[in-house]
Amino acid sequence: MTTLLTGGTGFVGKSLIKRLQGVTVVSRNPESAQQRLQEAGLAENLDDVIKWSNGLNLTDLSRVSPIDSVVNLMGESIAEGRWTATKKAKIRTSRVDGTKSLVNSLIQSGNLPKVFISASAIGLYGDTGETIIEEDAPAGRGFLPEVCQEWESATAPLEELGVRVVHLRIGIVLGANGGALKKLIPLFRTGLGGPLGNGKQWMAWIHVLDLVSMIQWLIEQPVSGAVNATAPNPVRNLEFTKSLGRAVSRPAFLPAPQFAVRLALGEFANSLFISSRIVPGVALSHGFQFQFADIKSALQNAINP
Ligand SMILES: NC(=O)c1ccc[n+]([C@@H]2O[C@H](COP(=O)([O-])OP(=O)(O)OC[C@H]3O[C@@H](n4cnc5c(N)ncnc54)[C@H](OP(=O)(O)O)[C@@H]3O)[C@@H](O)[C@H]2O)c1
């Protein structure tokens, strides 16, 4: 089984490689990627690391043995750095043009996978307040919802050719080695963590181990289209904050007002104040079993694995 993986050097990608055999990673910097993945003890799971550039050329893909599955996780970080016009362009092009380019290369090489699992994000839905959101909900408005819609549309040529495509609308991924917790744990350990704003907004999260289990499961299951990759129990920000405070043994009660967080994090902060009461309708209806369904056990495990 060959899996072609973009974003394999990232937080989710590295956890996924641990679970798979015969992975070919596509990276902007193959030499440093190979080294980092070796240092992470993942050499045995790797077949190859090939160079990514937007407009991946066919010789790269013809080197890969027949591809069974593609997992597409690449994308400029939305949490790091300020959202200047240049940064926003990178957030968009790395996902939309990147996915288009990968799709075109697969089609032109004739090395079509059985399944193409492409990251998307719950940011697609925008601020949905108290409403419980499943996959059939409409997209929201604004920068992130628009990027997510274009990102998902970029796989259309593969769908037209009959390839099974999954759009994984990922929630806040919890794991100690990356994503939101990597930023939040040091803050909470120093006692500076606290609810954001009034703390009433809903947060849809998923433990990184459940996310990679879901990706593995989707490689096999005949599921296609949008799949919310979130735990079945979203929580209000206040509950998330209390649970995180407990998990690091530091109480967290001082509220962080939006203007202060925005000053520290720039426009990305807005996405922490929107309400996302999103549930994994498709995964649950097809029998996917979560290892971490409640926030307390997820945070305890993520922080003290
Ligand atoms: N973590 C979360 O909470 C979360 C939530 C929702 C959605 N997602 C989505 O899930 C995917 C994986 O997330 P992650 O947390 O593992 O991301 P990550 O740690 O930031 O890794 C993303 C990978 O994408 C590649 N990359 C970075 N900037 C790029 C650019 N400008 N152009 C092309 N490739 C670039 C990098 O690989 P190379 O350096 O090897 O090229 C990097 O390892 C992303 O698409 C992300 O948007 C994540």
The ligand as an SDF file (V2000), in Angstrom:
LIG
                    3D

 48 52  0  0  0  0  0  0  0  0999 V2000
   -3.6900   21.5830   13.6690 N   0  0  0  0  0  0  0  0  0  0  0  0
   -4.9670   21.9890   13.6860 C   0  0  0  0  0  0  0  0  0  0  0  0
   -5.5380   22.2990   14.7510 O   0  0  0  0  0  0  0  0  0  0  0  0
   -5.7470   22.0500   12.3900 C   0  0  0  0  0  0  0  0  0  0  0  0
   -7.0940   22.4540   12.4340 C   0  0  0  0  0  0  0  0  0  0  0  0
   -7.8200   22.5120   11.2430 C   0  0  0  0  0  0  0  0  0  0  0  0
   -7.2200   22.1820   10.0320 C   0  0  0  0  0  0  0  0  0  0  0  0
   -5.9060   21.8060   10.0220 N   0  0  0  0  0  0  0  0  0  0  0  0
   -5.2940   21.5080    8.7050 C   0  0  0  0  0  0  0  0  0  0  0  0
   -4.6770   20.2290    8.7310 O   0  0  0  0  0  0  0  0  0  0  0  0
   -3.4680   20.2410    7.9670 C   0  0  0  0  0  0  0  0  0  0  0  0
   -2.3280   19.7170    8.8420 C   0  0  0  0  0  0  0  0  0  0  0  0
   -2.2370   20.5320   10.0160 O   0  0  0  0  0  0  0  0  0  0  0  0
   -0.9020   20.5640   10.9110 P   0  0  0  0  0  0  0  0  0  0  0  0
   -1.2730   21.1790   12.2020 O   0  0  0  0  0  0  0  0  0  0  0  0
   -0.2190   19.2450   10.8720 O   0  0  0  0  0  0  0  0  0  0  0  0
   -0.0420   21.6200   10.0660 O   0  0  0  0  0  0  0  0  0  0  0  0
    1.5120   21.9900   10.2330 P   0  0  0  0  0  0  0  0  0  0  0  0
    2.1190   21.3360   11.4150 O   0  0  0  0  0  0  0  0  0  0  0  0
    1.6080   23.4700   10.1200 O   0  0  0  0  0  0  0  0  0  0  0  0
    2.1660   21.3090    8.9230 O   0  0  0  0  0  0  0  0  0  0  0  0
    1.7680   21.6400    7.6350 C   0  0  0  0  0  0  0  0  0  0  0  0
    2.7910   21.1620    6.6200 C   0  0  0  0  0  0  0  0  0  0  0  0
    2.5000   21.8240    5.3820 O   0  0  0  0  0  0  0  0  0  0  0  0
    3.6950   22.1780    4.7100 C   0  0  0  0  0  0  0  0  0  0  0  0
    3.6670   23.6360    4.4640 N   0  0  0  0  0  0  0  0  0  0  0  0
    3.7900   24.6420    5.3740 C   0  0  0  0  0  0  0  0  0  0  0  0
    3.7330   25.8360    4.7650 N   0  0  0  0  0  0  0  0  0  0  0  0
    3.5520   25.5730    3.4360 C   0  0  0  0  0  0  0  0  0  0  0  0
    3.4370   26.3930    2.2750 C   0  0  0  0  0  0  0  0  0  0  0  0
    3.5030   27.7350    2.3540 N   0  0  0  0  0  0  0  0  0  0  0  0
    3.2650   25.7860    1.0710 N   0  0  0  0  0  0  0  0  0  0  0  0
    3.2140   24.4200    0.9740 C   0  0  0  0  0  0  0  0  0  0  0  0
    3.3490   23.5930    2.0300 N   0  0  0  0  0  0  0  0  0  0  0  0
    3.5000   24.1730    3.2450 C   0  0  0  0  0  0  0  0  0  0  0  0
    4.8690   21.8190    5.6110 C   0  0  0  0  0  0  0  0  0  0  0  0
    5.5430   20.6840    5.0520 O   0  0  0  0  0  0  0  0  0  0  0  0
    7.0050   20.8220    4.3330 P   0  0  0  0  0  0  0  0  0  0  0  0
    7.7610   21.8750    5.0940 O   0  0  0  0  0  0  0  0  0  0  0  0
    7.5910   19.4620    4.4880 O   0  0  0  0  0  0  0  0  0  0  0  0
    6.7410   21.1850    2.9200 O   0  0  0  0  0  0  0  0  0  0  0  0
    4.2270   21.5000    6.9610 C   0  0  0  0  0  0  0  0  0  0  0  0
    4.8660   20.4150    7.5910 O   0  0  0  0  0  0  0  0  0  0  0  0
   -3.2700   21.6830    7.5080 C   0  0  0  0  0  0  0  0  0  0  0  0
   -3.7150   21.7910    6.1760 O   0  0  0  0  0  0  0  0  0  0  0  0
   -4.1600   22.5000    8.4230 C   0  0  0  0  0  0  0  0  0  0  0  0
   -4.6830   23.6730    7.8180 O   0  0  0  0  0  0  0  0  0  0  0  0
   -5.1540   21.7180   11.1500 C   0  0  0  0  0  0  0  0  0  0  0  0
  1  2  1  0
  2  3  2  0
  2  4  1  0
  4  5  1  0
  4 48  2  0
  5  6  2  0
  6  7  1  0
  7  8  2  0
  8  9  1  0
  8 48  1  0
  9 10  1  0
  9 46  1  0
 10 11  1  0
 11 12  1  0
 11 44  1  0
 12 13  1  0
 13 14  1  0
 14 15  2  0
 14 16  1  0
 14 17  1  0
 17 18  1  0
 18 19  2  0
 18 20  1  0
 18 21  1  0
 21 22  1  0
 22 23  1  0
 23 24  1  0
 23 42  1  0
 24 25  1  0
 25 26  1  0
 25 36  1  0
 26 27  1  0
 26 35  1  0
 27 28  2  0
 28 29  1  0
 29 30  1  0
 29 35  2  0
 30 31  1  0
 30 32  2  0
 32 33  1  0
 33 34  2  0
 34 35  1  0
 36 37  1  0
 36 42  1  0
 37 38  1  0
 38 39  2  0
 38 40  1  0
 38 41  1  0
 42 43  1  0
 44 45  1  0
 44 46  1  0
 46 47  1  0
M  CHG  2   8   1  16  -1
M  END
$$$$
